[in-house]
Amino acid sequence: MKKLTERAEIEQLQNTLVAHIPNDWALVTAGNIDSFNTMTVAWASLGDIWWKPVFNAWVKPSRYTYEFIEREEFFTVQFFSPEHKDDLVILGTKSGRDCDKVAETGLTPMDIDGKVTFEEALVTLVCRKLYSQPLDPAGLPEDVVNQYYQDGEVHTHFIGEIVEAYVKE
Ligand SMILES: Cc1cc2nc3c(=O)[nH]c(=O)nc-3n(C[C@H](O)[C@H](O)[C@H](O)COP(=O)(O)O)c2cc1C
C-alpha cells in the first residue's frame, strides 16, 4: 500500500472517491487490531471545513461501531471494488456485538500504525475525529423527522480530518 500524507494528494483522492459513496458504500472502522469494529455506511460525505479535508459520517448510537468511534481519537474509512459488495452487506446488516461478522466476510483485518484497515481495501482514509454531535430534530424539517426518526434515534454527526490515506498498489 502506498501511504499518502500530502494535502494535495489527499484532496485529489477525495475527488475520485466522492462519487463512490452512494452506490458503492464504504466501511467505517475504529479500534485497534486486538479490539475493533466496523460497519457499512452510505450516508457519508467528503469535503472541506476549517481548511481541512474531512470525511463526514452519520452514525446511529445503537451501532456497536459507534462505541469505538466515540472512544477513539481516530477512525478509518475503507473503499472497495464492487466484488466486495456482499461483504459490505454482511457488515451493514449484522452487528459485531452479536457475532464475529468480519470472519463471515472475505476481508482480512490489518494493523496500520495502531489503527485497523483491511488488506482488500483499495483506499483507506485515516481520520482524526474533530467533531461528534447528535443531530437536533428541532433543526430538521417535519418530513425528515417523520420519515427517518419516528423512533427518536437520531444519527450522530462525526467529522474526521483526513490526515493520511493508503492506496492499494
Ligand atoms: C448499504 C448500507 C448503508 C448503511 N449506512 C449507514 C449509515 O450511514 N449510518 C448508520 O448509522 N448505519 C448505516 N447502516 C447500518 C449499519 O451498517 C448496520 O446497522 C450495522 O449492522 C452496524 O454494525 P455494528 O453494530 O457492528 O456497528 C448501513 C447499512 C447498509 C447495508
The ligand as an SDF file (V2000), in Angstrom:
LIG
                    3D

 31 33  0  0  0  0  0  0  0  0999 V2000
  -25.7530   -0.0300    2.4700 C   0  0  0  0  0  0  0  0  0  0  0  0
  -25.8260    0.3050    3.9410 C   0  0  0  0  0  0  0  0  0  0  0  0
  -25.5630    1.5940    4.3600 C   0  0  0  0  0  0  0  0  0  0  0  0
  -25.6160    1.9330    5.7130 C   0  0  0  0  0  0  0  0  0  0  0  0
  -25.3430    3.2230    6.0970 N   0  0  0  0  0  0  0  0  0  0  0  0
  -25.3990    3.5510    7.4170 C   0  0  0  0  0  0  0  0  0  0  0  0
  -25.0810    4.8750    7.8360 C   0  0  0  0  0  0  0  0  0  0  0  0
  -24.6710    5.7410    7.0430 O   0  0  0  0  0  0  0  0  0  0  0  0
  -25.2060    5.1670    9.1680 N   0  0  0  0  0  0  0  0  0  0  0  0
  -25.6210    4.2470   10.0870 C   0  0  0  0  0  0  0  0  0  0  0  0
  -25.7240    4.5530   11.2890 O   0  0  0  0  0  0  0  0  0  0  0  0
  -25.9110    2.9690    9.7010 N   0  0  0  0  0  0  0  0  0  0  0  0
  -25.7970    2.6050    8.4060 C   0  0  0  0  0  0  0  0  0  0  0  0
  -26.0440    1.3220    8.0160 N   0  0  0  0  0  0  0  0  0  0  0  0
  -26.4130    0.3160    9.0380 C   0  0  0  0  0  0  0  0  0  0  0  0
  -25.2010   -0.2840    9.7780 C   0  0  0  0  0  0  0  0  0  0  0  0
  -24.1500   -0.5920    8.8680 O   0  0  0  0  0  0  0  0  0  0  0  0
  -25.6720   -1.5730   10.4730 C   0  0  0  0  0  0  0  0  0  0  0  0
  -26.6180   -1.2390   11.4670 O   0  0  0  0  0  0  0  0  0  0  0  0
  -24.5540   -2.4330   11.0360 C   0  0  0  0  0  0  0  0  0  0  0  0
  -25.0810   -3.7230   11.2710 O   0  0  0  0  0  0  0  0  0  0  0  0
  -23.9590   -1.8970   12.3230 C   0  0  0  0  0  0  0  0  0  0  0  0
  -22.9900   -2.8000   12.7630 O   0  0  0  0  0  0  0  0  0  0  0  0
  -22.3460   -2.7650   14.2280 P   0  0  0  0  0  0  0  0  0  0  0  0
  -23.4770   -2.9020   15.2540 O   0  0  0  0  0  0  0  0  0  0  0  0
  -21.4160   -3.9440   14.2430 O   0  0  0  0  0  0  0  0  0  0  0  0
  -21.6600   -1.4630   14.3540 O   0  0  0  0  0  0  0  0  0  0  0  0
  -25.9820    0.9530    6.6780 C   0  0  0  0  0  0  0  0  0  0  0  0
  -26.2420   -0.3630    6.2490 C   0  0  0  0  0  0  0  0  0  0  0  0
  -26.1560   -0.6930    4.8920 C   0  0  0  0  0  0  0  0  0  0  0  0
  -26.4280   -2.1140    4.4610 C   0  0  0  0  0  0  0  0  0  0  0  0
  1  2  1  0
  2  3  1  0
  2 30  2  0
  3  4  2  0
  4  5  1  0
  4 28  1  0
  5  6  2  0
  6  7  1  0
  6 13  1  0
  7  8  2  0
  7  9  1  0
  9 10  1  0
 10 11  2  0
 10 12  1  0
 12 13  2  0
 13 14  1  0
 14 15  1  0
 14 28  1  0
 15 16  1  0
 16 17  1  0
 16 18  1  0
 18 19  1  0
 18 20  1  0
 20 21  1  0
 20 22  1  0
 22 23  1  0
 23 24  1  0
 24 25  2  0
 24 26  1  0
 24 27  1  0
 28 29  2  0
 29 30  1  0
 30 31  1  0
M  END
$$$$
